[in-house]
Amino acid sequence: MSDPGGDDFLRAATCHREGRLEDAVALYERVIAATPDHGGAWTNLGAAHRQLGHVNAIIAPASLRFKVGIVWSGSLTFKTNAQRRAPIEHFIGLAEIPGIQLFSLQKGPAAAELSTAGATALVTDLAPGRVYLGR
């Protein structure tokens, strides 16, 4: 079975890893044009834009997708935080639903769990800056 955009996605990911972010962005956009529901391409495109400092471009590609902001922990010093928090892994499956784009709104030490869980390719981290997620 053919994987539309598969080769371009692999090339984009390689460019991304090598720090050739402008090339990666162009390839991710080509993958999305061929496969609009390619969640990995959407997420990685947002990550590349964030690394380039293109804050508005992070949200623009998601304008056609249902945006879901996630927070999995409150303050670690809050007395009952352990009872109200949820493991980040509980949210990751949502990224596989076509038309969904996950955004981390998590702040503080718990924000590091995004990377620890290996979810940076599935969830766009907005913690480094403030971005309006409106229409």
C-alpha positions in Angstrom: 0.0 0.0 0.0 1.3 3.4 -0.9 2.0 6.1 1.7 1.1 9.5 0.2 3.7 12.0 1.4 5.7 9.2 3.2 9.0 9.9 1.4 8.6 13.6 1.8 7.7 13.2 5.4 10.9 11.2 6.0 13.0 13.8 4.2 11.3 16.6 6.2 12.0 14.8 9.4 15.7 14.4 8.4 16.0 18.1 7.5 14.3 18.9 10.9 16.8 16.8 12.8 19.7 18.3 10.9 18.5 21.9 11.7 17.6 22.7 8.1 14.3 24.1 9.3 13.2 26.1 6.2 13.7 23.0 4.1 11.7 20.9 6.6 8.9 23.4 6.6 8.6 23.3 2.8 8.5 19.5 2.9 6.0 19.2 5.7 3.8 21.6 3.7 4.1 19.4 0.7 3.1 16.3 2.8 0.1 18.2 4.1 -1.0 19.2 0.6 -0.9 15.5 -0.4 -2.3 14.2 2.9 -4.3 16.8 4.8 -4.9 14.5 7.8 -1.2 13.6 8.3 -1.1 14.4 12.0 2.7 14.0 12.3 3.3 16.5 9.5 1.0 19.1 11.1 2.6 18.7 14.4 6.2 18.8 13.1 5.4 21.8 10.9 4.3 23.6 14.1 7.4 22.6 15.9 9.7 23.8 13.1 7.8 27.1 13.0 8.2 27.4 16.7 12.0 26.8 16.4 12.2 29.4 13.7 10.3 31.9 16.0 7.3 32.1 13.7 4.7 32.1 16.5 1.7 33.0 14.3 2.6 30.3 11.9 2.3 27.7 14.7 -1.5 28.3 15.0 -2.3 29.2 11.4 -1.9 25.6 10.1 -4.2 24.4 12.8 -7.0 26.7 11.7 -8.6 23.9 9.7 -8.3 21.5 12.6 -10.1 21.2 15.9 -7.7 22.6 18.5 -7.4 20.9 21.8 -5.4 22.4 24.7 -4.2 20.0 27.3 -3.0 20.4 30.9 -2.2 17.3 32.8 -1.0 18.7 36.1 -1.6 21.6 38.5 0.9 23.0 40.8 3.2 20.2 42.1 3.1 21.9 45.6 -0.7 21.8 45.7 -1.7 19.4 48.5 -4.0 17.1 46.4 -2.4 17.5 43.0 -1.7 13.8 42.9 -5.4 13.1 43.0 -6.4 15.6 40.3 -3.6 15.2 37.8 -3.7 12.8 34.8 -0.8 11.1 33.1 0.1 12.8 29.8 -0.2 9.4 28.1 -4.0 9.6 28.6 -4.1 12.5 26.1 -1.8 11.2 23.4 -4.4 9.0 21.7 -6.4 12.1 20.9 -3.6 13.2 18.5 -4.5 10.2 16.3 -8.0 11.4 15.6 -8.2 12.9 12.1 -8.8 16.7 12.3 -7.4 17.1 15.8 -4.4 19.2 16.8 -3.2 19.0 20.4 -1.5 22.0 22.1 0.2 21.8 25.5 -0.8 24.6 27.8 1.1 23.0 30.7 3.4 25.3 32.7 6.0 24.6 35.4 8.1 21.5 36.0 5.4 19.1 34.7 5.8 20.6 31.2 9.0 18.5 30.9 6.8 15.4 30.9 5.9 16.2 27.2 9.4 15.4 26.2 9.9 12.6 28.6 6.8 10.8 27.3 8.1 11.2 23.7 5.0 13.3 22.8 6.7 16.3 21.2 6.0 15.0 17.7 2.2 14.8 18.6 1.6 17.8 20.8 2.6 21.4 19.9 4.1 22.9 23.0 2.8 26.5 23.6 4.4 26.9 27.0 7.5 28.9 25.7 5.2 31.7 24.6 1.7 32.9 24.8 -0.4 32.4 21.7 -4.1 33.2 21.0 -5.9 30.0 19.9 -9.1 31.7 18.7 -10.7 31.3 15.3 
